Amino acid sequence: MSKASSDGGSSGRYHHGGLRRALLDAALAELGRGEDELSFRRLAAAAGVARSAPYNHFRDRGELLAVLAGEGFGLLHAALISHAGDLSGLARAYLAFGRGQGAHYRVMFLPIVTRPENVAHVHPKAQACFDLLVAALAAAGSTDDEAAECARAIWCGLHGLVLLGEPGGPLGVSPADEARFAELLARRLAREPNRP
């Protein structure tokens, strides 16, 4: 079922066995252009297949987005793992990921990806990222309960920096300032997790 060009080579579109990936890539491209609503019709057209073809690979739009979110958390984990145990390094790597993987990052936090029918695509990989942060805090001397609570606060702060600190965004901070803020946030919360 592959499409071939007139020279006998690939047309660069749908290849047998590659539709799932082609649909995911088309969705990432749309998200990267700032599209808020994905339609299976547009994705099928981009992949060069029938409108109904995406349903052979994804239950619905929510599942497709959840698969992309799971990929995103997998990529985030890969970015964070080399900084395991280094709280400042984890903070910098998180910000770099959020800036460098904008399409994946946007979809990772959509409410639809955590619906009960979708969460299995996301939770294990998201938890692995969170566990790296908790482990770094525990290594810095936090108790288990403090580490988990502090990790949530740090993650929220970093997420806010990614969203609010975009170029031209409301914070208006430079990348160097942003990295410094991230490190300050992580160090401060790690040092005083229970301070009101």
Backbone torsions as a table, in degrees:
resi	resn	phi	psi	omega
1	MET	NA	25.0	178.9
2	SER	-87.6	151.2	174.1
3	LYS	-90.5	139.3	179.6
4	ALA	-124.3	149.6	177.3
5	SER	-82.2	171.2	-176.0
6	SER	-65.0	-20.0	178.9
7	ASP	-88.2	8.7	178.1
8	GLY	87.5	-6.8	-179.6
9	GLY	-92.1	-173.6	-178.9
10	SER	-76.4	145.6	176.2
11	SER	-81.2	-6.9	-178.7
12	GLY	82.3	6.4	179.8
13	ARG	-108.5	-131.8	-174.0
14	TYR	-69.1	130.7	175.5
15	HIS	-119.2	141.9	179.6
16	HIS	-51.8	130.2	179.7
17	GLY	85.5	-6.9	-176.9
18	GLY	-113.1	11.0	-176.2
19	LEU	-65.1	-42.5	-179.3
20	ARG	-54.8	-49.9	-179.3
21	ARG	-65.3	-39.8	179.7
22	ALA	-60.9	-40.2	178.6
23	LEU	-67.4	-41.8	178.2
24	LEU	-63.0	-43.2	179.2
25	ASP	-65.0	-40.0	177.7
26	ALA	-63.5	-39.9	178.2
27	ALA	-64.3	-43.4	177.8
28	LEU	-61.7	-40.3	178.9
29	ALA	-62.3	-42.9	178.6
30	GLU	-65.1	-44.2	179.2
31	LEU	-63.4	-37.2	178.5
32	GLY	-65.1	-25.6	176.3
33	ARG	-87.1	3.5	177.7
34	GLY	89.8	10.6	177.8
35	GLU	-65.4	133.2	178.4
36	ASP	-93.9	-29.4	-178.1
37	GLU	-116.2	122.5	175.1
38	LEU	-95.5	141.3	174.5
39	SER	-123.9	138.4	177.4
40	PHE	-60.5	-32.4	179.9
41	ARG	-61.1	-48.9	178.9
42	ARG	-65.9	-39.7	-180.0
43	LEU	-65.6	-40.9	177.9
44	ALA	-62.9	-42.6	178.7
45	ALA	-62.1	-42.5	179.4
46	ALA	-63.0	-33.6	179.7
47	ALA	-87.1	-8.0	178.3
48	GLY	74.0	36.2	-179.0
49	VAL	-129.4	171.8	178.6
50	ALA	-62.0	152.2	-179.2
51	ARG	-56.4	-31.8	-177.0
52	SER	-83.7	-12.7	-175.2
53	ALA	-58.0	-38.3	179.9
54	PRO	-57.8	-28.6	-178.4
55	TYR	-70.2	-11.3	173.5
56	ASN	-75.9	-15.5	-175.9
57	HIS	-119.8	-24.5	-177.6
58	PHE	-137.1	135.9	179.1
59	ARG	-58.6	-42.8	-178.3
60	ASP	-165.9	-177.6	179.5
61	ARG	-58.1	-39.0	-180.0
62	GLY	-60.4	-41.7	179.1
63	GLU	-67.3	-40.9	177.6
64	LEU	-59.1	-45.7	178.8
65	LEU	-63.9	-37.8	178.8
66	ALA	-65.9	-38.3	176.7
67	VAL	-63.6	-43.0	176.3
68	LEU	-62.4	-40.2	178.5
69	ALA	-63.4	-43.3	176.8
70	GLY	-60.5	-41.4	174.9
71	GLU	-59.2	-44.6	-179.3
72	GLY	-59.6	-45.4	178.2
73	PHE	-65.7	-32.8	174.7
74	GLY	-63.7	-42.6	177.4
75	LEU	-66.7	-39.5	176.9
76	LEU	-61.8	-44.2	178.9
77	HIS	-59.4	-43.1	178.8
78	ALA	-61.4	-35.5	178.3
79	ALA	-72.8	-32.7	-176.4
80	LEU	-83.6	-31.7	-168.7
81	ILE	-58.7	-33.2	-179.7
82	SER	-71.8	-8.5	178.3
83	HIS	-111.1	14.9	-178.6
84	ALA	-52.6	131.5	179.4
85	GLY	87.1	-11.4	-178.2
86	ASP	-110.6	97.9	-174.4
87	LEU	-59.0	-44.9	179.1
88	SER	-65.3	-40.3	177.8
89	GLY	-63.3	-40.5	177.1
90	LEU	-62.2	-41.9	-179.9
91	ALA	-63.4	-45.6	179.4
92	ARG	-63.9	-42.1	-179.2
93	ALA	-65.4	-38.0	178.1
94	TYR	-61.3	-47.8	179.9
95	LEU	-62.5	-43.0	179.4
96	ALA	-61.7	-40.3	178.0
97	PHE	-63.8	-47.6	-179.2
98	GLY	-58.4	-36.2	178.5
99	ARG	-78.1	-40.7	-173.2
100	GLY	-83.6	-21.1	-177.6
101	GLN	-121.5	52.6	-172.4
102	GLY	-54.3	-43.4	-177.7
103	ALA	-66.0	-47.3	177.3
104	HIS	-63.1	-43.7	-176.5
105	TYR	-60.0	-42.7	-179.5
106	ARG	-58.6	-42.0	-174.9
107	VAL	-78.4	-23.6	-175.9
108	MET	-61.7	-24.4	-174.0
109	PHE	-116.3	15.7	175.8
110	LEU	-72.1	138.0	179.7
111	PRO	-56.6	-32.3	-176.4
112	ILE	-63.0	-27.2	-175.8
113	VAL	-76.7	-14.2	178.9
114	THR	-105.4	10.7	173.5
115	ARG	-63.9	151.9	-176.1
116	PRO	-51.2	-37.4	-178.0
117	GLU	-76.2	-10.5	-177.0
118	ASN	-115.3	-20.0	-167.8
119	VAL	-61.1	-26.6	-179.7
120	ALA	-63.2	-24.7	177.8
121	HIS	-74.9	-20.0	-169.5
122	VAL	-113.1	-48.2	-167.8
123	HIS	-54.2	-50.2	-176.5
124	PRO	-58.4	-39.7	-178.6
125	LYS	-75.1	-37.1	176.4
126	ALA	-65.6	-41.5	179.3
127	GLN	-62.4	-38.4	178.9
128	ALA	-62.3	-38.1	176.4
129	CYS	-65.9	-46.6	-179.6
130	PHE	-61.2	-40.7	-179.4
131	ASP	-61.6	-32.8	176.6
132	LEU	-63.7	-40.6	179.0
133	LEU	-67.9	-43.9	178.0
134	VAL	-60.6	-43.5	-179.3
135	ALA	-63.0	-39.5	178.3
136	ALA	-64.6	-38.8	178.2
137	LEU	-69.3	-40.2	177.6
138	ALA	-63.6	-40.1	178.2
139	ALA	-64.5	-27.4	178.7
140	ALA	-83.3	-0.5	174.5
141	GLY	110.4	1.5	178.3
142	SER	-74.7	147.4	172.4
143	THR	-70.9	167.5	-179.4
144	ASP	-56.8	-46.6	-179.4
145	ASP	-65.4	-43.4	178.0
146	GLU	-62.6	-41.8	-177.2
147	ALA	-62.2	-44.2	-179.4
148	ALA	-66.0	-43.4	-179.8
149	GLU	-65.4	-44.7	-179.5
150	CYS	-66.3	-38.5	178.9
151	ALA	-60.8	-40.7	177.8
152	ARG	-62.0	-43.0	-179.5
153	ALA	-65.6	-41.9	178.9
154	ILE	-64.4	-45.0	-179.8
155	TRP	-59.5	-43.5	178.6
156	CYS	-60.6	-44.1	179.9
157	GLY	-64.0	-43.7	178.9
158	LEU	-64.8	-42.2	178.1
159	HIS	-59.8	-43.0	177.1
160	GLY	-61.5	-41.0	177.9
161	LEU	-62.9	-41.6	178.8
162	VAL	-60.9	-47.4	-175.5
163	LEU	-74.8	-42.6	-175.6
164	LEU	-86.7	-21.0	-176.2
165	GLY	-94.8	12.7	178.7
166	GLU	-59.1	150.2	178.4
167	PRO	-51.4	128.9	-177.8
168	GLY	79.2	3.5	-178.5
169	GLY	-78.3	178.8	-173.5
170	PRO	-67.3	-23.3	179.7
171	LEU	-79.3	-30.4	178.1
172	GLY	57.1	42.7	-179.7
173	VAL	-105.3	151.1	177.2
174	SER	-77.4	161.0	177.0
175	PRO	-57.2	-37.1	179.0
176	ALA	-66.0	-43.1	177.8
177	ASP	-63.9	-41.5	-179.2
178	GLU	-60.0	-45.1	178.6
179	ALA	-62.8	-40.0	178.4
180	ARG	-64.7	-41.4	177.7
181	PHE	-62.4	-41.5	-179.6
182	ALA	-62.5	-45.3	179.1
183	GLU	-64.8	-42.2	178.6
184	LEU	-60.8	-45.6	178.5
185	LEU	-58.5	-50.0	-177.8
186	ALA	-63.3	-47.0	-178.6
187	ARG	-65.7	-42.4	-176.9
188	ARG	-65.2	-46.5	180.0
189	LEU	-68.0	-34.2	178.7
190	ALA	-67.2	-35.0	-177.9
191	ARG	-77.3	-33.7	-175.0
192	GLU	-133.6	62.5	-174.0
193	PRO	-63.9	-27.9	-175.9
194	ASN	-107.1	9.3	179.7
195	ARG	-74.8	128.9	179.5
196	PRO	-67.7	NA	NA
